[in-house]
Amino acid sequence: MIEDLLSGLVPQGSNALDTQKIDKHINYLLSENWFKELYENEKYRHLLYTNRKVRSYLESKRRVDKLIVNDKKRKKLIELMANQLKN
């Protein structure tokens, strides 16, 4: 019975996010002025560390790399974050 309770607390399968990878990507993006401005806003910073959709988006190295070079991808992230704030 205790085993069942503990197994429910540990994320399993493909639904689990790679927290270390996401945090690494956030630190990588902090070298960008536009991202640093987002990060300095407490509401957005909170989303970066607590919102599953935002963190899932930032889990992909490919998406993170595109954020650096592509304005449309930046806007997409900002829209995602703004929508999550509304919810």
N, C-alpha and C positions, 0 to 999 in steps of 0.2 A: 504494500500500500504506500509506504513512504517513497519507494522507488518510482511509482506512478506519479506522485506529486512532484518529485524532483525533475522527472523527465519532462513534465509540463512547463517547467520554468526555463529550460534550456532550449533555445531555438534549434530546430533541426531542418534538414533538407535545404532546398534551394531558396526558401523564404528568408533565410538568415542573411543579414547584411555583414559585409566585411568591415567592421568598425575601424580597424587600423588603416586599411586602404583608404577609406573615406576621409579620415582625419588627415592622412598624408596628402590627399588631393586638396583638402581645404587649405592646409599650410602652403602647398604649392601655388594655389590661386591667390594667396595673400600677397604675392609679389606683384599682382596686377592692381593698379589704382582703382579701377571700377569695382573690383571685388572687395578691396579693402574698405571702400565706402559702404558697401552693403554690410560688411562684417562689423563695422563700427556702429551700425544701427542695432540696438539691443533686440528688437523684434525679429529682424532677419537673422542675427547671430543665433538667437534661440532656435529658430527653424533649422539652421544648419546642423545643430547638434541633437535635435529632438524629433524632427518631422521625417517620417519614414519615406514619403515620396521624394522629398528634397535630397535626403541622404542616398536613396536608391539612384537618383539621377547622377549624383556625384561619385557614385561607386565606379563608374566606367571611366577608365583612363582615356579612352577615345573621345568621349564626350567632354571631359575636362580639357583635353588638348584642343578640341574645337572651340571651346569657350574662349580660349586665349586669342585665337586668330579670326573668329567669325562673330561679327556683331549680331547677326540674326540668332545665333545660338545663345549669346549673352542675354538678349531680350527674352528668349524662350525661358531661360532659367529665372530671370527676374519676374516674368509673368507667372510662372509656376509658384514662386515664393509669394507673390502678391495674392494669388488665388488661395494659397494655403492659409495666409493670414486672415482672409475673409471667413474661412471655415471654422 
